[in-house]
Amino acid sequence: MKMMTCKELGGACDLEFHGDSFEEVAELSKMHGIEMYRKNDAQHLLAMKKMQELMKDPESMQKWYESKKEEFSALPDCK
């Protein structure tokens, strides 16, 4: 199992997401983002706006995704 934070995934806080795969961690991050959106959290909304800009360019978004996936793969297993 590995861990990445909200900030490491483009978010706004230090909440930790733990998972056995990058996809699992990304899904936890997505659910957290939905919760923060519903709470109208200003810092997370700003981070979401930046991600939306990135998503306008599919090639840039794919590069970002692949780099985060590689970053996850390079992480040591957490306890």
Secondary structure, DSSP 4 states (H G I P E B T S, - for coil): -EEEETGGGT-SS--EEEESSHHHHHHHHHHHHHHHHHTT-HHHHHHHHHHHHHHTSHHHHHHHHHHHHHHHHHSPPP-
